[in-house]
Amino acid sequence: MILNDPEFVEQMEGWGACFLPDQRLSEYTSLGVGGLADMIVIRDTEAVEPVVAGLRERGVPWGVLGGGTNVLAADEPLKRVLLHLAPGPRDVVFDGNTVRISAAASLGRSVMECAKRNLGGMEGLVGVPGSVGGALRMNAGAYGTEIGPLVRSVRVFRGATGITEKLTASSLGFKYRKSSFAPDDIMLSVTLDLPDKPFSQIIEYVKQLNKRRLSSQPLKEKSAGCIFKNPPGLSTGKMIDELGMKGLRVGGAVISERHANFIVNRFDGTASDIFALIDIVRQRIHKAHGVELEPEVIIWKN
Ligand SMILES: Cc1cc2nc3c(=O)[nH]c(=O)nc-3n(C[C@H](O)[C@H](O)[C@H](O)COP(=O)(O)OP(=O)(O)OC[C@H]3O[C@@H](n4cnc5c(N)ncnc54)[C@H](O)[C@@H]3O)c2cc1C
């Protein structure tokens, strides 16, 4: 436990936040690995400002955990407190073709809420697990759709100033699995402009995409999606496959036979197993192609 201050913890409750010491990150991440971490669950986003100010006063480092579907956390206890925004009942609010979605909301569920209002544009993202906040940070994308270009504005708590600001699209940058948010920004909500599209058409497309995902990805196993980014013009999955690495195993971690850019935690693996497998892949790809693979997954090590 790195936060040990009962008075501060009691104060937090009054602001709409709740302290959960020594949580196993393996239970919060889709890879099913990660050691202990202190967590603060934020039920009311107004609590973000005083909570972060309190952590700063006490010299306690902090980070943000969304749905945990793109995080590879080390096995050792994490020396930072993780803030986690809790979903609420009014996470998706419509005003004509504009929708405001809380960062805590599930991305897939938000796509479907928009579809029910005959609003399209996001349907390519339906199978991307995790939260809207995580999708903004990662500029999540699939099947030719990325969240970035749909954004009109984002409400962000800025770690640098301790102030919440509304950032409009012109001041934001989104690239392949990358956004221009500062590392200590906390996205609170996003406003998107979406085009009209009949529900029936959206659903038809969603069904097609779900089929494609099911047939090409190991969705029943623990993973974080693609473990590496694709270098410009190249497919990492294809390169790994061509080197015959599908099925390669270290401890409980295996390169998926279904999709070579997925590492799955099949046999109660540890983060160390996954790190070791990542190193092997990077070395072999570098030797064969002279390419330095960059992890797509966010690595949390002390
Ligand atoms: C089976 C599977 C398939 C996947 N397919 C895809 C795919 O097709 N396309 C794709 O892009 N990704 C894919 N992913 C990866 C992952 O789902 C996305 O990156 C997702 O957007 C991460 O969201 P999250 O809420 O889980 O973020 P987390 O994993 O919790 O966090 C990821 C990063 O975002 C930060 N973060 C989270 N919330 C906030 C916030 N509110 N404010 C500031 N920072 C925040 C975290 O600090 C961390 O740095 C897949 C993952 C799995 C398991």
PDBQT file of the ligand as one rigid body, heavy atoms in Angstrom, charges set to zero:
ROOT
HETATM    1  C1  LIG A 401      -9.605  -8.710 -27.664  1.00  0.00    +0.000 C 
HETATM    2  C2  LIG A 401      -9.096  -7.305 -27.864  1.00  0.00    +0.000 A 
HETATM    3  C3  LIG A 401      -9.237  -6.688 -29.080  1.00  0.00    +0.000 A 
HETATM    4  C4  LIG A 401      -8.778  -5.372 -29.267  1.00  0.00    +0.000 A 
HETATM    5  N1  LIG A 401      -8.956  -4.796 -30.484  1.00  0.00    +0.000 NA
HETATM    6  C5  LIG A 401      -8.556  -3.514 -30.670  1.00  0.00    +0.000 A 
HETATM    7  C6  LIG A 401      -8.767  -2.864 -31.932  1.00  0.00    +0.000 A 
HETATM    8  O1  LIG A 401      -9.333  -3.415 -32.862  1.00  0.00    +0.000 OA
HETATM    9  N2  LIG A 401      -8.339  -1.574 -32.051  1.00  0.00    +0.000 N 
HETATM   10  C7  LIG A 401      -7.725  -0.902 -31.043  1.00  0.00    +0.000 A 
HETATM   11  O2  LIG A 401      -7.389   0.279 -31.203  1.00  0.00    +0.000 OA
HETATM   12  N3  LIG A 401      -7.516  -1.501 -29.841  1.00  0.00    +0.000 NA
HETATM   13  C8  LIG A 401      -7.895  -2.785 -29.630  1.00  0.00    +0.000 A 
HETATM   14  N4  LIG A 401      -7.686  -3.383 -28.424  1.00  0.00    +0.000 N 
HETATM   15  C9  LIG A 401      -6.938  -2.665 -27.359  1.00  0.00    +0.000 C 
HETATM   16  C10 LIG A 401      -7.830  -1.879 -26.372  1.00  0.00    +0.000 C 
HETATM   17  O3  LIG A 401      -9.108  -2.446 -26.314  1.00  0.00    +0.000 OA
HETATM   18  C11 LIG A 401      -7.943  -0.396 -26.750  1.00  0.00    +0.000 C 
HETATM   19  O4  LIG A 401      -6.668   0.209 -26.760  1.00  0.00    +0.000 OA
HETATM   20  C12 LIG A 401      -8.842   0.365 -25.784  1.00  0.00    +0.000 C 
HETATM   21  O5  LIG A 401      -9.186   1.599 -26.364  1.00  0.00    +0.000 OA
HETATM   22  C13 LIG A 401      -8.229   0.592 -24.401  1.00  0.00    +0.000 C 
HETATM   23  O6  LIG A 401      -9.249   1.127 -23.546  1.00  0.00    +0.000 OA
HETATM   24  P1  LIG A 401      -9.237   0.829 -21.977  1.00  0.00    +0.000 P 
HETATM   25  O7  LIG A 401     -10.325   1.611 -21.349  1.00  0.00    +0.000 OA
HETATM   26  O8  LIG A 401      -9.258  -0.617 -21.710  1.00  0.00    +0.000 OA
HETATM   27  O9  LIG A 401      -7.842   1.463 -21.582  1.00  0.00    +0.000 OA
HETATM   28  P2  LIG A 401      -6.774   0.909 -20.523  1.00  0.00    +0.000 P 
HETATM   29  O10 LIG A 401      -6.206  -0.357 -21.039  1.00  0.00    +0.000 OA
HETATM   30  O11 LIG A 401      -7.336   0.904 -19.168  1.00  0.00    +0.000 OA
HETATM   31  O12 LIG A 401      -5.677   2.055 -20.617  1.00  0.00    +0.000 OA
HETATM   32  C14 LIG A 401      -4.963   2.297 -21.818  1.00  0.00    +0.000 C 
HETATM   33  C15 LIG A 401      -4.269   3.658 -21.672  1.00  0.00    +0.000 C 
HETATM   34  O13 LIG A 401      -5.265   4.684 -21.632  1.00  0.00    +0.000 OA
HETATM   35  C16 LIG A 401      -5.111   5.456 -20.444  1.00  0.00    +0.000 C 
HETATM   36  N5  LIG A 401      -6.455   5.866 -20.023  1.00  0.00    +0.000 N 
HETATM   37  C17 LIG A 401      -7.568   5.099 -19.847  1.00  0.00    +0.000 A 
HETATM   38  N6  LIG A 401      -8.617   5.859 -19.506  1.00  0.00    +0.000 NA
HETATM   39  C18 LIG A 401      -8.171   7.145 -19.441  1.00  0.00    +0.000 A 
HETATM   40  C19 LIG A 401      -8.769   8.402 -19.127  1.00  0.00    +0.000 A 
HETATM   41  N7  LIG A 401     -10.046   8.517 -18.791  1.00  0.00    +0.000 N 
HETATM   42  N8  LIG A 401      -7.988   9.508 -19.152  1.00  0.00    +0.000 NA
HETATM   43  C20 LIG A 401      -6.678   9.426 -19.472  1.00  0.00    +0.000 A 
HETATM   44  N9  LIG A 401      -6.050   8.276 -19.801  1.00  0.00    +0.000 NA
HETATM   45  C21 LIG A 401      -6.794   7.142 -19.778  1.00  0.00    +0.000 A 
HETATM   46  C22 LIG A 401      -4.412   4.550 -19.447  1.00  0.00    +0.000 C 
HETATM   47  O14 LIG A 401      -3.731   5.301 -18.462  1.00  0.00    +0.000 OA
HETATM   48  C23 LIG A 401      -3.475   3.800 -20.375  1.00  0.00    +0.000 C 
HETATM   49  O15 LIG A 401      -2.341   4.596 -20.650  1.00  0.00    +0.000 OA
HETATM   50  C24 LIG A 401      -8.137  -4.683 -28.199  1.00  0.00    +0.000 A 
HETATM   51  C25 LIG A 401      -8.017  -5.320 -26.960  1.00  0.00    +0.000 A 
HETATM   52  C26 LIG A 401      -8.482  -6.610 -26.783  1.00  0.00    +0.000 A 
HETATM   53  C27 LIG A 401      -8.349  -7.266 -25.435  1.00  0.00    +0.000 C 
ENDROOT
TORSDOF 0
